[in-house]
Amino acid sequence: MMKKKISILGYGFIGKNILASYLTDAYEVSIFDRKACPDHLIGRVNWFQGTFNNTQLLAEAILEADVVYHLISSTVPADDI
């Protein structure tokens, strides 16, 4: 059976909670975030560290994904716009 490929763009509060439901043998998960991969996820997910402006790396993170969660924002809730 082929694994479903899931890409999560943004590993904030929502991204962490979505990931929790996909950490099984049935899914191959890629995470794209500006921060480094947390130690507890090394070897469990495909981690892509970069910014949303790095379109080549972003394209690699979503390559052949069955589902993509776009959770990246250029602001945080406390920012004034």
N, CA, C and O atoms as a GROMACS GRO file, in nm:
protein
  324
    1MET      N    1   0.084  -0.118   0.000
    1MET     CA    2   0.000   0.000   0.000
    1MET      C    3   0.089   0.125   0.000
    1MET      O    4   0.183   0.135   0.080
    2MET      N    5   0.060   0.219  -0.089
    2MET     CA    6   0.137   0.342  -0.096
    2MET      C    7   0.095   0.438   0.016
    2MET      O    8  -0.023   0.449   0.050
    3LYS      N    9   0.194   0.504   0.071
    3LYS     CA   10   0.165   0.603   0.175
    3LYS      C   11   0.108   0.728   0.112
    3LYS      O   12   0.151   0.768   0.004
    4LYS      N   13   0.013   0.790   0.178
    4LYS     CA   14  -0.036   0.922   0.136
    4LYS      C   15   0.071   1.024   0.173
    4LYS      O   16   0.133   1.016   0.279
    5LYS      N   17   0.091   1.122   0.084
    5LYS     CA   18   0.191   1.226   0.108
    5LYS      C   19   0.120   1.353   0.153
    5LYS      O   20   0.034   1.407   0.083
    6ILE      N   21   0.158   1.399   0.270
    6ILE     CA   22   0.100   1.517   0.332
    6ILE      C   23   0.208   1.623   0.347
    6ILE      O   24   0.318   1.593   0.394
    7SER      N   25   0.179   1.747   0.307
    7SER     CA   26   0.271   1.858   0.328
    7SER      C   27   0.203   1.961   0.417
    7SER      O   28   0.090   2.002   0.393
    8ILE      N   29   0.274   2.001   0.520
    8ILE     CA   30   0.224   2.103   0.613
    8ILE      C   31   0.319   2.222   0.603
    8ILE      O   32   0.436   2.212   0.639
    9LEU      N   33   0.268   2.332   0.555
    9LEU     CA   34   0.347   2.454   0.539
    9LEU      C   35   0.322   2.543   0.660
    9LEU      O   36   0.220   2.612   0.667
   10GLY      N   37   0.413   2.540   0.754
   10GLY     CA   38   0.400   2.616   0.877
   10GLY      C   39   0.384   2.522   0.995
   10GLY      O   40   0.289   2.445   1.001
   11TYR      N   41   0.477   2.530   1.088
   11TYR     CA   42   0.475   2.441   1.205
   11TYR      C   43   0.450   2.522   1.332
   11TYR      O   44   0.525   2.513   1.429
   12GLY      N   45   0.343   2.600   1.329
   12GLY     CA   46   0.300   2.673   1.448
   12GLY      C   47   0.199   2.590   1.525
   12GLY      O   48   0.200   2.467   1.515
   13PHE      N   49   0.114   2.654   1.601
   13PHE     CA   50   0.016   2.585   1.684
   13PHE      C   51  -0.072   2.491   1.603
   13PHE      O   52  -0.090   2.375   1.640
   14ILE      N   53  -0.127   2.539   1.493
   14ILE     CA   54  -0.217   2.457   1.411
   14ILE      C   55  -0.139   2.346   1.341
   14ILE      O   56  -0.183   2.232   1.340
   15GLY      N   57  -0.024   2.380   1.283
   15GLY     CA   58   0.057   2.280   1.215
   15GLY      C   59   0.099   2.165   1.306
   15GLY      O   60   0.096   2.049   1.264
   16LYS      N   61   0.137   2.197   1.429
   16LYS     CA   62   0.176   2.093   1.525
   16LYS      C   63   0.060   1.999   1.553
   16LYS      O   64   0.078   1.877   1.561
   17ASN      N   65  -0.058   2.054   1.568
   17ASN     CA   66  -0.175   1.972   1.599
   17ASN      C   67  -0.221   1.889   1.479
   17ASN      O   68  -0.267   1.776   1.496
   18ILE      N   69  -0.208   1.943   1.360
   18ILE     CA   70  -0.241   1.864   1.240
   18ILE      C   71  -0.141   1.750   1.226
   18ILE      O   72  -0.180   1.636   1.197
   19LEU      N   73  -0.014   1.779   1.245
   19LEU     CA   74   0.089   1.676   1.232
   19LEU      C   75   0.062   1.558   1.325
   19LEU      O   76   0.082   1.443   1.285
   20ALA      N   77   0.018   1.584   1.444
   20ALA     CA   78  -0.006   1.477   1.541
   20ALA      C   79  -0.098   1.368   1.486
   20ALA      O   80  -0.081   1.251   1.520
   21SER      N   81  -0.193   1.405   1.403
   21SER     CA   82  -0.286   1.305   1.350
   21SER      C   83  -0.227   1.227   1.232
   21SER      O   84  -0.283   1.125   1.192
   22TYR      N   85  -0.116   1.273   1.176
   22TYR     CA   86  -0.055   1.207   1.061
   22TYR      C   87   0.073   1.131   1.093
   22TYR      O   88   0.133   1.074   1.002
   23LEU      N   89   0.115   1.127   1.217
   23LEU     CA   90   0.238   1.056   1.253
   23LEU      C   91   0.212   0.907   1.268
   23LEU      O   92   0.227   0.851   1.377
   24THR      N   93   0.172   0.844   1.160
   24THR     CA   94   0.152   0.699   1.156
   24THR      C   95   0.224   0.644   1.034
   24THR      O   96   0.274   0.719   0.952
   25ASP      N   97   0.228   0.514   1.024
   25ASP     CA   98   0.295   0.450   0.910
   25ASP      C   99   0.220   0.470   0.779
   25ASP      O  100   0.275   0.441   0.673
   26ALA      N  101   0.097   0.517   0.783
   26ALA     CA  102   0.017   0.533   0.662
   26ALA      C  103   0.049   0.662   0.586
   26ALA      O  104   0.002   0.680   0.473
   27TYR      N  105   0.127   0.751   0.645
   27TYR     CA  106   0.153   0.882   0.584
   27TYR      C  107   0.302   0.914   0.577
   27TYR      O  108   0.380   0.878   0.665
   28GLU      N  109   0.338   0.982   0.469
   28GLU     CA  110   0.471   1.041   0.457
   28GLU      C  111   0.449   1.191   0.468
   28GLU      O  112   0.384   1.251   0.383
   29VAL      N  113   0.504   1.251   0.572
   29VAL     CA  114   0.476   1.391   0.603
   29VAL      C  115   0.598   1.478   0.576
   29VAL      O  116   0.710   1.445   0.616
   30SER      N  117   0.574   1.591   0.509
   30SER     CA  118   0.676   1.694   0.489
   30SER      C  119   0.632   1.820   0.562
   30SER      O  120   0.516   1.859   0.556
   31ILE      N  121   0.726   1.883   0.630
   31ILE     CA  122   0.700   2.008   0.700
   31ILE      C  123   0.790   2.114   0.639
   31ILE      O  124   0.909   2.091   0.617
   32PHE      N  125   0.733   2.232   0.612
   32PHE     CA  126   0.809   2.347   0.564
   32PHE      C  127   0.793   2.457   0.667
   32PHE      O  128   0.681   2.501   0.693
   33ASP      N  129   0.905   2.501   0.726
   33ASP     CA  130   0.897   2.604   0.829
   33ASP      C  131   1.028   2.680   0.831
   33ASP      O  132   1.130   2.632   0.782
   34ARG      N  133   1.027   2.798   0.888
   34ARG     CA  134   1.148   2.880   0.894
   34ARG      C  135   1.240   2.837   1.007
   34ARG      O  136   1.358   2.874   1.008
   35LYS      N  137   1.190   2.760   1.100
   35LYS     CA  138   1.270   2.712   1.213
   35LYS      C  139   1.327   2.574   1.182
   35LYS      O  140   1.280   2.504   1.092
   36ALA      N  141   1.430   2.536   1.258
   36ALA     CA  142   1.492   2.405   1.242
   36ALA      C  143   1.400   2.294   1.294
   36ALA      O  144   1.311   2.319   1.375
   37CYS      N  145   1.422   2.175   1.246
   37CYS     CA  146   1.343   2.059   1.286
   37CYS      C  147   1.366   2.029   1.435
   37CYS      O  148   1.480   2.016   1.479
   38PRO      N  149   1.258   2.017   1.510
   38PRO     CA  150   1.273   1.977   1.651
   38PRO      C  151   1.333   1.836   1.661
   38PRO      O  152   1.306   1.750   1.577
   39ASP      N  153   1.412   1.814   1.764
   39ASP     CA  154   1.481   1.686   1.780
   39ASP      C  155   1.386   1.566   1.777
   39ASP      O  156   1.420   1.463   1.720
   40HIS      N  157   1.269   1.579   1.836
   40HIS     CA  158   1.178   1.466   1.845
   40HIS      C  159   1.115   1.428   1.710
   40HIS      O  160   1.050   1.324   1.699
   41LEU      N  161   1.134   1.511   1.606
   41LEU     CA  162   1.079   1.480   1.474
   41LEU      C  163   1.184   1.435   1.373
   41LEU      O  164   1.149   1.394   1.262
   42ILE      N  165   1.311   1.442   1.410
   42ILE     CA  166   1.417   1.400   1.318
   42ILE      C  167   1.398   1.252   1.284
   42ILE      O  168   1.387   1.167   1.372
   43GLY      N  169   1.395   1.225   1.154
   43GLY     CA  170   1.375   1.089   1.107
   43GLY      C  171   1.230   1.045   1.097
   43GLY      O  172   1.200   0.938   1.045
   44ARG      N  173   1.139   1.127   1.147
   44ARG     CA  174   0.996   1.093   1.143
   44ARG      C  175   0.922   1.170   1.035
   44ARG      O  176   0.816   1.126   0.989
   45VAL      N  177   0.977   1.286   0.994
   45VAL     CA  178   0.916   1.369   0.889
   45VAL      C  179   1.027   1.420   0.796
   45VAL      O  180   1.145   1.417   0.831
   46ASN      N  181   0.987   1.465   0.679
   46ASN     CA  182   1.080   1.532   0.588
   46ASN      C  183   1.071   1.681   0.621
   46ASN      O  184   0.966   1.743   0.602
   47TRP      N  185   1.178   1.738   0.670
   47TRP     CA  186   1.176   1.877   0.716
   47TRP      C  187   1.245   1.967   0.615
   47TRP      O  188   1.356   1.937   0.570
   48PHE      N  189   1.180   2.076   0.579
   48PHE     CA  190   1.235   2.176   0.488
   48PHE      C  191   1.240   2.308   0.563
   48PHE      O  192   1.136   2.363   0.598
   49GLN      N  193   1.360   2.359   0.588
   49GLN     CA  194   1.376   2.484   0.660
   49GLN      C  195   1.402   2.596   0.562
   49GLN      O  196   1.501   2.594   0.489
   50GLY      N  197   1.314   2.694   0.561
   50GLY     CA  198   1.330   2.809   0.472
   50GLY      C  199   1.216   2.905   0.488
   50GLY      O  200   1.126   2.886   0.570
   51THR      N  201   1.221   3.010   0.407
   51THR     CA  202   1.114   3.109   0.410
   51THR      C  203   1.024   3.090   0.288
   51THR      O  204   1.060   3.023   0.191
   52PHE      N  205   0.908   3.148   0.296
   52PHE     CA  206   0.808   3.137   0.189
   52PHE      C  207   0.859   3.196   0.058
   52PHE      O  208   0.808   3.162  -0.049
   53ASN      N  209   0.959   3.282   0.065
   53ASN     CA  210   1.017   3.342  -0.056
   53ASN      C  211   1.107   3.245  -0.132
   53ASN      O  212   1.139   3.269  -0.249
   54ASN      N  213   1.148   3.137  -0.069
   54ASN     CA  214   1.233   3.038  -0.134
   54ASN      C  215   1.143   2.940  -0.210
   54ASN      O  216   1.110   2.833  -0.160
   55THR      N  217   1.106   2.979  -0.330
   55THR     CA  218   1.007   2.902  -0.407
   55THR      C  219   1.058   2.765  -0.449
   55THR      O  220   0.980   2.671  -0.462
   56GLN      N  221   1.188   2.751  -0.471
   56GLN     CA  222   1.242   2.621  -0.510
   56GLN      C  223   1.229   2.521  -0.395
   56GLN      O  224   1.186   2.407  -0.417
   57LEU      N  225   1.264   2.562  -0.275
   57LEU     CA  226   1.253   2.474  -0.159
   57LEU      C  227   1.106   2.446  -0.128
   57LEU      O  228   1.070   2.333  -0.093
   58LEU      N  229   1.023   2.546  -0.143
   58LEU     CA  230   0.880   2.528  -0.121
   58LEU      C  231   0.823   2.425  -0.219
   58LEU      O  232   0.743   2.340  -0.180
   59ALA      N  233   0.865   2.433  -0.345
   59ALA     CA  234   0.819   2.337  -0.446
   59ALA      C  235   0.862   2.195  -0.410
   59ALA      O  236   0.786   2.100  -0.432
   60GLU      N  237   0.982   2.180  -0.356
   60GLU     CA  238   1.029   2.048  -0.314
   60GLU      C  239   0.945   1.994  -0.200
   60GLU      O  240   0.917   1.874  -0.194
   61ALA      N  241   0.904   2.082  -0.109
   61ALA     CA  242   0.826   2.040   0.008
   61ALA      C  243   0.688   1.989  -0.030
   61ALA      O  244   0.632   1.905   0.039
   62ILE      N  245   0.632   2.039  -0.139
   62ILE     CA  246   0.496   1.999  -0.177
   62ILE      C  247   0.493   1.903  -0.297
   62ILE      O  248   0.386   1.865  -0.344
   63LEU      N  249   0.611   1.865  -0.346
   63LEU     CA  250   0.619   1.777  -0.462
   63LEU      C  251   0.543   1.647  -0.439
   63LEU      O  252   0.567   1.576  -0.341
   64GLU      N  253   0.450   1.617  -0.528
   64GLU     CA  254   0.370   1.494  -0.526
   64GLU      C  255   0.285   1.478  -0.402
   64GLU      O  256   0.244   1.366  -0.370
   65ALA      N  257   0.256   1.586  -0.330
   65ALA     CA  258   0.173   1.576  -0.211
   65ALA      C  259   0.028   1.549  -0.250
   65ALA      O  260  -0.024   1.605  -0.347
   66ASP      N  261  -0.037   1.463  -0.174
   66ASP     CA  262  -0.179   1.437  -0.192
   66ASP      C  263  -0.262   1.546  -0.125
   66ASP      O  264  -0.370   1.582  -0.173
   67VAL      N  265  -0.211   1.599  -0.014
   67VAL     CA  266  -0.279   1.705   0.061
   67VAL      C  267  -0.175   1.807   0.106
   67VAL      O  268  -0.067   1.770   0.153
   68VAL      N  269  -0.207   1.935   0.091
   68VAL     CA  270  -0.119   2.043   0.137
   68VAL      C  271  -0.199   2.133   0.230
   68VAL      O  272  -0.306   2.181   0.195
   69TYR      N  273  -0.145   2.155   0.349
   69TYR     CA  274  -0.202   2.251   0.445
   69TYR      C  275  -0.116   2.376   0.440
   69TYR      O  276   0.002   2.372   0.476
   70HIS      N  277  -0.173   2.488   0.395
   70HIS     CA  278  -0.101   2.614   0.386
   70HIS      C  279  -0.132   2.696   0.511
   70HIS      O  280  -0.240   2.755   0.522
   71LEU      N  281  -0.038   2.698   0.603
   71LEU     CA  282  -0.058   2.766   0.732
   71LEU      C  283   0.042   2.878   0.754
   71LEU      O  284   0.055   2.930   0.865
   72ILE      N  285   0.115   2.916   0.649
   72ILE     CA  286   0.217   3.019   0.660
   72ILE      C  287   0.152   3.157   0.654
   72ILE      O  288   0.064   3.183   0.572
   73SER      N  289   0.197   3.243   0.744
   73SER     CA  290   0.148   3.380   0.747
   73SER      C  291   0.268   3.474   0.757
   73SER      O  292   0.370   3.438   0.815
   74SER      N  293   0.255   3.591   0.701
   74SER     CA  294   0.363   3.688   0.711
   74SER      C  295   0.349   3.774   0.837
   74SER      O  296   0.434   3.860   0.863
   75THR      N  297   0.246   3.751   0.912
   75THR     CA  298   0.226   3.824   1.038
   75THR      C  299   0.195   3.725   1.148
   75THR      O  300   0.164   3.608   1.123
   76VAL      N  301   0.204   3.772   1.270
   76VAL     CA  302   0.161   3.694   1.385
   76VAL      C  303   0.048   3.768   1.451
   76VAL      O  304   0.035   3.889   1.431
   77PRO      N  305  -0.035   3.701   1.530
   77PRO     CA  306  -0.153   3.768   1.586
   77PRO      C  307  -0.125   3.899   1.660
   77PRO      O  308  -0.212   3.986   1.664
   78ALA      N  309  -0.007   3.915   1.717
   78ALA     CA  310   0.022   4.037   1.792
   78ALA      C  311   0.071   4.153   1.705
   78ALA      O  312   0.087   4.264   1.755
   79ASP      N  313   0.094   4.128   1.576
   79ASP     CA  314   0.142   4.234   1.486
   79ASP      C  315   0.034   4.336   1.458
   79ASP      O  316  -0.084   4.303   1.445
   80ASP      N  317   0.076   4.462   1.448
   80ASP     CA  318  -0.014   4.566   1.401
   80ASP      C  319   0.004   4.580   1.251
   80ASP      O  320   0.117   4.586   1.202
   81ILE      N  321  -0.105   4.585   1.180
   81ILE     CA  322  -0.097   4.598   1.034
   81ILE      C  323  -0.133   4.738   0.993
   81ILE      O  324  -0.132   4.769   0.874
   0.00000   0.00000   0.00000
